[in-house]
Amino acid sequence: MRNELSTTEVSSIIQSKSRVIIFGFAPICMTCEISHRMLKIVQETLKFKFYSIDLNYHQEWVQQEQLMSVPVLLLIEDGKIIDRIYAFRDVSYLFEKLENFTVDEQN
């Protein structure tokens, strides 16, 4: 589905950037596939970067961050999750949630 990151890489990205967007998914989840497509549409318009991780391989991190289900879109600022989006609803909803969350691409 996507390039995979290790838990160490995920932690490093979160700590090295002021704002990060992470899309958590499971490969057998069809809702995840649809959500990823919707996220890509919003990405094309707003021009931001996000990281995708298969949460099946990050169980300790999932428990630590108290993630409840997939798909999940994590908006992270200064190393802390400020929003968890579980219900992607539609493209307009995602656009509204992400339009003011600009990602620092310099770091």
SERO-4910 file (N, C-alpha, C, O; in steps of 0.05 Angstrom, whole numbers):
BEGIN
 pado doro    nc1    nc2    nc3   cac1   cac2   cac3    cc1    cc2    cc3    oc1    oc2    oc3
  Met    A     16    -24      0      0      0      0     17     25      0     13     43    -17
  Arg    A     37     27     19     53     51     22     81     43     32     85     20     40
  Asn    A     99     62     31    126     57     43    122     56     73    109     73     85
  Glu    A    134     36     86    131     32    115    153     45    130    176     46    121
  Leu    A    146     56    153    165     67    172    168     50    196    148     37    205
  Ser    A    191     49    208    195     35    233    185     53    256    181     77    252
  Thr    A    181     41    279    172     57    302    193     78    309    186    100    317
  Thr    A    218     71    307    239     91    312    238    114    292    241    137    300
  Glu    A    233    108    267    230    129    247    206    147    253    208    171    250
  Val    A    184    135    261    160    150    267    166    169    290    160    193    289
  Ser    A    179    159    311    186    176    334    205    198    326    202    221    336
  Ser    A    224    192    310    243    212    301    230    234    285    236    258    289
  Ile    A    212    227    267    197    247    251    181    265    269    180    289    266
  Ile    A    167    253    288    150    268    306    166    288    322    158    311    326
  Gln    A    190    280    331    207    297    347    222    318    331    229    339    342
  Ser    A    226    313    305    243    331    289    227    353    275    239    371    264
  Lys    A    201    351    274    185    370    259    165    383    278    155    371    297
  Ser    A    159    409    272    140    423    290    111    413    286     95    412    304
  Arg    A    105    405    261     78    394    255     81    370    237     96    370    218
  Val    A     66    349    243     67    324    228     38    313    225     22    316    243
  Ile    A     33    302    202      8    288    197     15    258    192     31    252    175
  Ile    A      2    241    208      7    212    205    -20    198    200    -40    202    214
  Phe    A    -20    182    179    -43    166    172    -38    137    181    -20    124    170
  Gly    A    -53    128    201    -50    101    211    -71     83    198    -95     90    197
  Phe    A    -62     60    189    -80     42    174    -74     13    180    -54      7    194
  Ala    A    -91     -5    170    -86    -34    170    -90    -43    141   -109    -34    129
  Pro    A    -73    -60    131    -74    -67    102   -100    -81     94   -108    -78     70
  Ile    A   -113    -95    111   -137   -109    103   -163    -93    107   -185   -103    103
  Cys    A   -160    -68    115   -182    -50    121   -190    -35     96   -176    -18     86
  Met    A   -214    -41     86   -224    -27     62   -231      2     69   -228     20     51
  Thr    A   -240      7     93   -245     35    101   -219     51    100   -220     75     93
  Cys    A   -198     39    108   -171     52    107   -164     59     78   -154     81     73
  Glu    A   -169     41     60   -163     46     32   -179     70     21   -168     87      7
  Ile    A   -204     71     27   -221     93     18   -212    119     32   -211    140     19
  Ser    A   -206    118     57   -197    142     72   -171    152     60   -167    176     58
  His    A   -153    134     53   -128    142     41   -133    157     14   -120    177      9
  Arg    A   -151    147     -2   -158    161    -27   -169    189    -22   -161    208    -36
  Met    A   -186    191     -2   -197    218      5   -175    236     14   -174    260      6
  Leu    A   -157    226     31   -134    242     41   -116    251     18   -107    274     18
  Lys    A   -112    234     -2    -95    242    -25   -109    264    -41    -95    282    -52
  Ile    A   -135    264    -43   -149    286    -57   -144    312    -43   -139    333    -56
  Val    A   -147    312    -17   -142    337     -1   -113    345     -3   -107    369     -5
  Gln    A    -95    326     -3    -66    332     -5    -60    346    -31    -44    364    -32
  Glu    A    -72    338    -53    -67    350    -79    -75    380    -79    -62    396    -92
  Thr    A    -96    387    -64   -105    414    -63    -88    431    -44    -80    453    -50
  Leu    A    -84    420    -20    -70    436      1    -40    433      1    -26    449     14
  Lys    A    -29    414    -14      0    411    -17     15    406      9     33    421     16
  Phe    A      7    386     24     20    379     49     32    351     46     24    336     29
  Lys    A     49    344     65     61    318     66     49    303     90     45    315    111
  Phe    A     45    277     86     37    260    109     51    234    108     61    226     86
  Tyr    A     53    221    130     66    195    133     45    174    138     27    178    153
  Ser    A     48    151    125     30    128    129     44    106    144     67    100    139
  Ile    A     30     95    164     42     73    179     21     51    183     -2     57    189
  Asp    A     30     27    180     13      3    185     14     -1    215     35     -9    226
  Leu    A     -7      5    228     -8      3    258     -5    -25    269     -1    -28    293
  Asn    A     -8    -45    252     -4    -73    261     25    -77    270     30    -94    287
  Tyr    A     43    -61    260     72    -64    267     81    -44    288    105    -42    293
  His    A     63    -30    300     70     -9    320     53    -12    345     43      9    355
  Gln    A     48    -36    354     30    -41    376     37    -26    402     19    -15    415
  Glu    A     62    -25    409     70    -11    433     63     19    431     53     31    449
  Trp    A     69     30    408     64     59    403     33     64    402     24     84    413
  Val    A     18     45    390    -11     47    390    -22     48    418    -39     64    424
  Gln    A    -12     31    435    -21     30    463    -13     55    478    -28     67    493
  Gln    A     12     63    474     22     87    487      6    112    480      0    129    497
  Glu    A     -2    114    454    -17    138    445    -47    133    447    -63    151    440
  Gln    A    -55    110    457    -84    104    461   -100    106    436   -122    118    436
  Leu    A    -90     96    414   -104     96    389   -125     74    389   -119     51    397
  Met    A   -149     80    381   -172     62    385   -179     45    361   -189     23    363
  Ser    A   -174     56    337   -182     41    313   -168     52    288   -154     72    290
  Val    A   -172     39    266   -162     48    241   -186     52    222   -206     38    225
  Pro    A   -184     70    204   -162     89    199   -162    110    221   -182    116    234
  Val    A   -139    122    224   -136    145    241   -117    165    229    -96    158    218
  Leu    A   -124    190    230   -107    211    221    -98    227    245   -115    238    260
  Leu    A    -72    228    250    -61    242    273    -49    268    265    -32    269    248
  Leu    A    -58    289    278    -47    316    274    -29    321    298    -39    322    321
  Ile    A     -3    324    293     16    325    315     30    352    314     40    360    293
  Glu    A     31    365    337     45    391    338     64    391    362     56    384    385
  Asp    A     89    398    357    109    399    378    111    372    393    114    372    418
  Gly    A    108    350    379    112    323    390     87    312    404     88    290    415
  Lys    A     65    327    404     41    318    418     17    316    398     14    333    381
  Ile    A      2    295    401    -22    292    384    -43    312    393    -52    312    416
  Ile    A    -50    330    374    -70    350    381    -98    343    370   -118    354    379
  Asp    A    -99    324    351   -125    315    341   -122    287    330   -102    280    317
  Arg    A   -142    271    335   -144    244    325   -170    243    308   -192    247    319
  Ile    A   -167    238    283   -191    236    266   -195    207    258   -179    195    244
  Tyr    A   -217    196    268   -224    168    263   -245    166    240   -243    148    223
  Ala    A   -264    184    240   -285    183    220   -278    205    199   -281    229    204
  Phe    A   -270    196    176   -261    215    155   -285    228    141   -282    249    128
  Arg    A   -308    217    144   -334    227    133   -333    232    103   -343    215     88
  Asp    A   -321    254     94   -319    260     66   -296    279     60   -283    288     79
  Val    A   -291    285     35   -268    301     28   -271    330     39   -251    341     48
  Ser    A   -295    341     39   -299    368     49   -292    369     79   -280    389     88
  Tyr    A   -300    349     94   -294    348    122   -264    347    127   -253    362    143
  Leu    A   -250    331    112   -220    329    115   -207    356    107   -188    365    120
  Phe    A   -217    368     86   -207    393     77   -209    414    100   -190    428    106
  Glu    A   -233    415    112   -237    434    134   -218    429    158   -207    447    170
  Lys    A   -214    403    164   -197    396    187   -167    402    181   -152    409    199
  Leu    A   -159    400    156   -131    403    149   -123    430    138    -99    436    137
  Glu    A   -142    446    129   -134    471    116   -118    490    133   -102    506    123
  Asn    A   -123    490    159   -109    508    177    -85    494    192    -72    506    208
  Phe    A    -81    469    185    -59    454    197    -37    451    177    -34    430    164
  Thr    A    -22    472    173      0    472    154     23    457    166     29    459    190
  Val    A     36    441    149     58    424    158     85    438    152     88    448    129
  Asp    A    103    438    171    129    450    167    146    432    150    156    411    159
  Glu    A    149    439    125    164    422    106    194    428    107    210    414     94
  Gln    A    202    449    121    230    456    122    247    437    138    271    434    132
  Asn    A    236    425    158    251    407    176    251    379    166    263    361    178
***
